[in-house]
Amino acid sequence: MLAIYNLLHYQFALEVKRKAALGGLALYLCGSGFIAYLCFSLHRNQLTPLVWSALFWLIVLFTAISAIAKSFVGEKRGLDVYLYALASPQQIIIAKMIYNFCLSAALGIGALFLFFLLLGNPITSSFPFFLGLLLTCLGLATSLTLLAAIAARADHASILMPVLGFPITISLLLLAIKITKNCIDGLGFESCQDELLTLVAINCMAGATGYVLFPYIWRS
């Protein structure tokens, strides 16, 4: 646990030093929300709750992919060897997943408040929607972190990452959109239980897969 804590502390300290990366993500998020606001400010009747949901999850998806893709791709040459001397591969992948979850969850919550501010709030059942948002961000973090490690070992990693992540993110988005629709319709927590449990199962499988496979990727 101490090694995971130290790795997390290193990741957060490194992110604070690289303010340009966080600023770029924040600018992307605010710019996307402001463009959506400009598109629908004169035609509010065209911004249906389903359009709101589609725009929200698209922005969350692309922002999370941009944030998680740099987990291994942007690291300096030889840093993996140094980290391998300090901690085991399992501890490294767990720390990366926790950090990416915190980052994607912060971006998702930021996008949510931005949408509430600029485009209104069509959500009537807040608790299941917020829980679904956190589980979706966790699913993106657990699955895309391993894909980022795979892409970092190949050429053209920035292109390979979205291609590998597309099939996984689609399944997560379908569940998230179904939860959002139920929350917009005001159906309550019971109507979202199956989708929430499916998200939990996907997160467990993605986390276990990364935990088992990452040591082999690390040594390659």
C-alpha positions in Angstrom: 0.0 0.0 0.0 2.9 2.4 0.7 4.3 1.9 -2.8 0.9 2.6 -4.3 0.5 5.8 -2.2 4.0 6.9 -3.2 3.2 6.3 -6.9 0.0 8.3 -6.6 1.8 11.1 -4.8 4.3 11.1 -7.7 1.6 11.2 -10.3 -0.3 14.1 -8.7 3.0 16.0 -8.2 4.0 15.5 -11.8 0.6 16.6 -13.0 0.8 19.8 -10.9 4.2 20.5 -12.6 2.8 19.9 -16.0 0.2 22.6 -15.8 0.0 22.9 -19.6 -1.6 19.4 -19.9 -4.3 20.1 -17.3 -4.9 23.5 -18.8 -5.3 21.9 -22.3 -7.9 19.4 -20.9 -9.8 22.2 -19.1 -9.7 24.3 -22.3 -11.0 21.4 -24.4 -13.8 20.8 -21.9 -14.8 24.5 -21.6 -14.5 25.0 -25.3 -16.7 22.0 -26.2 -19.4 23.1 -23.7 -19.3 26.7 -24.9 -19.7 25.6 -28.6 -22.7 23.4 -27.6 -24.1 26.5 -25.8 -23.6 28.7 -28.9 -25.2 26.1 -31.1 -28.4 25.9 -29.0 -28.6 29.3 -27.4 -30.9 30.6 -30.2 -32.8 27.4 -30.7 -33.5 26.1 -27.1 -36.5 24.1 -28.3 -34.1 21.9 -30.3 -32.1 20.9 -27.3 -34.1 17.9 -26.2 -33.0 15.9 -23.1 -31.7 13.1 -25.4 -29.5 15.6 -27.4 -28.3 16.9 -24.0 -27.3 13.4 -23.0 -25.6 12.6 -26.3 -23.5 15.8 -26.2 -22.6 15.3 -22.5 -21.3 11.7 -22.9 -19.4 12.5 -26.1 -17.5 15.3 -24.4 -16.9 13.1 -21.4 -15.6 10.3 -23.6 -13.2 12.3 -25.7 -11.9 14.2 -22.7 -11.3 11.0 -20.7 -9.5 9.4 -23.7 -7.3 12.5 -24.1 -6.5 12.4 -20.4 -5.8 8.7 -20.0 -3.9 8.3 -23.3 -0.9 10.1 -21.8 -0.6 7.7 -18.9 2.3 5.8 -20.5 2.7 7.5 -23.9 4.0 10.8 -22.5 6.6 9.3 -20.1 10.3 9.9 -20.5 12.4 7.1 -21.9 13.8 4.8 -19.2 11.2 5.9 -16.6 9.5 2.5 -16.7 12.8 0.8 -15.7 13.2 3.2 -12.8 9.6 2.6 -11.6 10.1 -1.1 -12.0 13.0 -0.9 -9.5 10.8 0.9 -7.0 7.5 -1.1 -7.2 6.0 -4.2 -8.7 4.0 -4.0 -12.0 0.8 -4.7 -10.2 1.3 -1.8 -7.9 2.1 0.5 -10.8 -1.0 -0.4 -12.8 -3.2 -0.1 -9.7 -1.8 3.4 -9.0 -2.3 4.4 -12.7 -5.9 3.2 -12.6 -6.7 5.1 -9.4 -5.0 8.2 -10.7 -6.8 8.0 -14.1 -10.1 7.4 -12.3 -9.6 10.6 -10.2 -8.7 12.6 -13.3 -11.6 11.3 -15.4 -14.1 11.7 -12.6 -12.9 15.3 -12.0 -13.3 16.0 -15.7 -16.7 14.3 -15.8 -18.0 16.3 -12.8 -16.6 19.4 -14.3 -18.4 18.7 -17.6 -21.6 18.1 -15.6 -21.5 21.4 -13.8 -20.6 23.1 -17.1 -23.7 21.6 -18.8 -25.9 22.5 -15.9 -24.7 26.1 -16.1 -24.9 26.6 -19.9 -27.5 24.1 -21.1 -29.7 23.5 -18.1 -30.4 20.4 -16.0 -32.8 17.8 -17.5 -31.9 15.2 -14.8 -34.7 14.4 -12.4 -33.1 11.4 -10.6 -29.8 12.8 -9.5 -28.4 9.9 -7.4 -28.4 7.1 -10.0 -27.1 9.5 -12.6 -24.2 10.6 -10.5 -23.4 7.0 -9.5 -23.6 6.0 -13.2 -21.2 8.8 -14.0 -18.7 7.7 -11.5 -18.9 4.0 -12.5 -18.5 5.0 -16.2 -15.4 7.1 -15.4 -14.1 4.1 -13.4 -14.7 1.8 -16.4 -12.9 4.2 -18.7 -10.0 4.4 -16.3 -9.6 0.6 -15.7 -10.0 -0.3 -19.4 -8.1 2.5 -21.1 -5.2 2.5 -18.7 -4.2 -1.0 -19.9 -4.8 0.0 -23.5 -2.5 3.0 -23.0 0.2 0.7 -21.8 -0.2 -1.5 -24.9 -0.3 1.6 -27.2 2.9 3.0 -25.6 4.9 -0.1 -26.8 3.8 0.4 -30.4 4.5 3.0 -33.1 1.9 5.8 -33.6 0.5 5.4 -30.1 -1.7 8.4 -30.4 -3.6 6.8 -33.3 -3.6 3.3 -31.8 -5.2 4.3 -28.5 -8.6 5.5 -29.8 -8.8 2.5 -32.2 -8.2 0.0 -29.4 -10.5 1.8 -27.0 -13.5 2.2 -29.4 -15.1 -1.3 -28.8 -14.8 -1.0 -25.0 -16.0 2.6 -24.7 -19.0 1.9 -26.9 -20.4 -0.7 -24.4 -19.8 1.7 -21.5 -21.5 4.6 -23.3 -24.5 2.5 -24.2 -25.0 1.7 -20.5 -24.4 5.3 -19.4 -26.9 6.6 -22.0 -29.5 4.1 -20.8 -29.0 5.2 -17.2 -29.2 8.9 -18.3 -32.4 8.3 -20.2 -34.0 6.6 -17.1 -32.9 9.5 -14.9 -34.2 12.1 -17.3 -37.6 10.3 -17.4 -37.6 10.2 -13.5 -37.9 6.4 -13.3 -35.7 6.2 -10.1 -32.9 4.0 -8.8 -34.7 0.7 -9.4 -34.9 1.2 -13.2 -31.1 1.6 -13.3 -30.0 -1.3 -11.2 -29.3 -3.7 -14.0 -27.2 -1.2 -15.9 -25.3 -0.1 -12.7 -24.6 -3.8 -11.8 -23.3 -4.4 -15.4 -21.0 -1.4 -15.1 -19.7 -2.8 -11.8 -19.1 -6.2 -13.5 -17.3 -4.5 -16.4 -15.1 -2.5 -14.0 -14.2 -5.6 -12.0 -13.3 -7.6 -15.2 -11.3 -4.7 -16.7 -9.4 -4.1 -13.4 -8.6 -7.8 -13.0 -7.5 -8.1 -16.7 -5.2 -5.2 -16.3 -3.8 -6.6 -13.0 -3.0 -9.9 -14.6 -1.8 -8.8 -18.0 0.2 -5.7 -17.2 3.3 -7.4 -15.9 3.7 -9.2 -19.2 3.3 -5.9 -21.1 5.7 -4.2 -18.7 8.5 -6.7 -19.4 8.1 -6.7 -23.1 
